[in-house]
């Protein structure tokens, strides 16, 4: 009722098991716990917690300004209200080798099922922008080894993201990915691939599960579920989609109220009270309260 009845450990087991199937897992991004609950209600496979979205929600650009405390606390709030597994973005690991180890243990302790760490230089940039800088392969290998060694639950998923495609080219990005697998990465996340053939080549060359990022307005073609499934990808994330949908709706609504002086004729564009209460299980709270705190004489 208050939070998910499923343990964090069980969520990780669920994710590990699902990754061994041939199913393509869909993880929409959640910018709040309420969205996380809606993702589960609609029937998706998991919840993604985007570093860019957490930054933007604080009014900041996605350039590595958020802290471990900010990201982990928000991640916990989003992950604990759902029985679905959650994957969180920890940027470059919030520091060097020991910082990465601490970051992994914090995420694991707070109920996250997996996280991804990227090979950019901090301060980083959005993965679909130009002029990114990446660390040497051996620097990232050490971070991945640190992450793999630091986790206590073997089912916690360490995802290595490489931003090398737009910096060093596709072939070197694949070489990096192979090194990250050898270092202990459970999943590879090749960022900003441009077309089907590049997604296919990564799948052909990499033996572990692969994650595809279907973010809007980026460098990657927006491939469909069936296209990604046929190529052989294992996870697809839609990191900023829900925030973009929400912000556009909020913007349009506020402009209307400012112009017309009332929200009366846009009520049909809003989630009503009944729908909201269904998501947050309002009736369950009332039933619980009545059974425990019954003061009838």
N, C-alpha and C positions, 0 to 999 in steps of 0.2 A: 504493500500500500504506500508507505512513505517512500521507499526506494525499492529497487528490484529485489525479489526474494531469491534470485539466483546468485550464487557466490561468484566472486571475481575469478576464482580458480576454475569453476565450471564454464564460465564464459570463454576462458582461454582454451580449455579443452575443446569446446564447441568450435572455436576458430581453427585450431590445429586439425581437427577432424575434417572440417569443411574444406580446408586447403588440400587435403589428400583426395578429395573427390574431383570429378571433372566439371563441377559446376563453377560458373563465373559468379563470384560474390559481389553484390552491389552495396556500396557504402556511401550514401549521401552525406554531405556535411551537415553538422548541427551547430548552430551558433548559440544555442541555449538548451537547457535541459528540456524545456517544453517541446522544442523541435525534435529532440532525441526521442521523446515519447511518441511523437507523431510518426516518425520514421518507423518505429516498431509497429505501431498500430496499422500502418498501411501495408507492411509486409516485406520490408527490405531485410537484407542479411546482416547488416551491421551499421555502425555509426562511425563517421569520420570526423575528426576534430582538427580543423585547419589552423595552422599557425598564422597564415595571412588573415583569416577571418577573425581570430582572436586579437590580432594587432589592429585591424580595421575597426573592430567593435570598441576598442579603447581610443579610437580617433588617431591611430598611428599608421604609418606606412609599413609594409612588410619588409623591413630591413634589419631585423634582428634586435629590435629595441625591447621586446618583451623579455621578462625574466623567468627563470625556472619556477619561482613561486607563483607568478601570475598564471603561467600556462598550466602548471600542475593542479592548482586549485580549481581553475575553471574546467579543466579536463575531468577532474573528479566529479564535479557537479553535473556535468553532461553525461558521464558514463554510468553513474550509480542509479539513475532513474529508469534504466532500461535493462532488459534481460539479454539484449543483443551484445556481442563483443564490440569493443571500440578500438580504433586505431588513432593515435595522436601524432601530430607533427612536432618534433622537438628541434627543428632547424638544424644547426650545426652541433647540437649537444650541449649548449650553454657553457662552452669552454673547451678545455683540452681533455686529456685522457681520463684523469680522475673525475673531472666534472661530468664527463659522459657516463662514467660508472654510477655516480650519484644520481644523475638524471634517470637512468634506467631503473634503479631501485626505487626512486620516488614514484615513478609512473606505475611500477608494478604494485607497490604498496597501496596506491590510491585507487586501484581497481581497473586500470587500463589493460587491454588485452595485447597490445603491441604498439610499436612506435616506429617512425622512420627518421633517420638522420642523414643529412646531405653532405656532399663533398665540396661545398662552396667555402670561400674565405669569408669570415665574419668581419665587418657587417655584410650580410648577404643581400640578395635581391630576389624578387619574385622569379620563379623558375622559367617564366615565359617572357621575360624581358631580356634585352640585349646587354652586352658588356658585363657579363658575369665573370667572376674570378673563382677558380677552383684550386683546392690544395693539391699538393703532390699525392700521388697514389699511396705512397707508404704512410703518409700522415693519416689518410682516411682508413687505411687498413688497420692501423693501431687503434683508431676509435672504434671500429667494428669489433676488433678483438676485445677491447675493453667492455663494450656493450654485451657481447656474448658471454664473457666471463662474469660480469656483474649480476646478471639475472639469476634469481633464485628459483623461479618456476620455469621448468624446461619448456612449457607451453607458451611462455611469453614470446611474441614474435618480434624479432629484430629485422627491420626493413632498411636496406641500404639504398638510398637515392643517389643517383649520379646525374649531375647537371653538365656532363662533359660533351653531350651531343652537339650543342651549339658553340662550344669552345674549342674542342679538339677534333670533332667529327665523330661519325657513327662507329667506326671500327675501334677507335681508342676508347670510346664509351663502353663498348662491349668488353674490351680488355680489362678496363677498370672493374666492370661488373663481375667478371670471373675472379678477379683478385679479391673482391669483397665477399664473394661466396666462399672462397677458400679461407677467408678470415673469420667466417662464422655467421654471415648474414643468412637468414631464413628465407627472405623474399628480396627481390630486386625491383626497384622503382626507377625505370629510365625516364627522366623528365624531358619534356618538350620534343618528343619524336614527332616527325612531321606528316607521315603518311602511312598507309597500310604496309607498304614494303619494309619500312623501318621497324614497325611493330613485329612483322613476320620474321625479320632477320634476328632481332633480339630473342624471339621465342626459339628460333632454331639453334642459337648459340648458347643459351643459358639453360641450365638444367633445373634450377629451383623455380618455385612459383614467381610469377611476374605481376606487378601492379600497374595498371594504366590510369593516367590522370586525364579525365575528360572535363577539363575546365573550359568555360566559355571565353571567347575573345583572346585565345592564346595561339601558340604556334602549332599545336596538334589539331589535325582534322578530328571533328567530333564523330567518332565511330560509334555505331549502334551496338546494343547488347549482343545481337547475333553475330555481328562482324568480329567483335573482340572474342566472343566465345569460340568462333570457328578458327581464329588464329591460335587460340590456346592460352589466353590470359586467364588469370585466376581471381584477381580482384580489380574492380573498377571503382574509382572514387569520383564524386561530383562535389568538389570541395567548397565552392563558393555559391553554388546554385541557389540554395535556400535563402542565403543572405541577399543575393541579387533580386530574387523574386520579392522578398519582404520589403526591401528598401524602395523598389520601384512602386509597389503598392502603397507604401507609406507616403512617398513623395506625391503620388497622384492624389491621394486622399487629402493631404494637407493643403495642396494647391486648390483643390475643390472647395474646402472649407473656407480658405482665405477669400476666394473669389465669390462664393455663393452665400457664405454666412451660416451654413448649416450642413450637417452630414446626412440629412434625412433621405435624400435620393440615392445615396451610395451605400445604404445598409446592406444591399444584396452582394456587395463586394467584400463584406466583412465576415469573419468567422463568428457565428452567433454564440450566445451564452451556453446553449445546450451542447454544441459541438466541443467547446472548450472544456466543459465539465466532464464530458465523456473521456477526453484525453487524460485529464488529471485524476480521473476516478473519484470524483466528488462524492458520489453515492456511497462508496466504500468507507470513506471517512465518517460520513454521517451514521452509517450502520454501526461502525466500530464504536463511535462515541455513545450511541444509544444503548448498546449492549453493556458497556463498561460503566458509564456514568449515568445510571438510571436512578434519579432521586425521587421517584414516586413514593408516596407514603402509603 
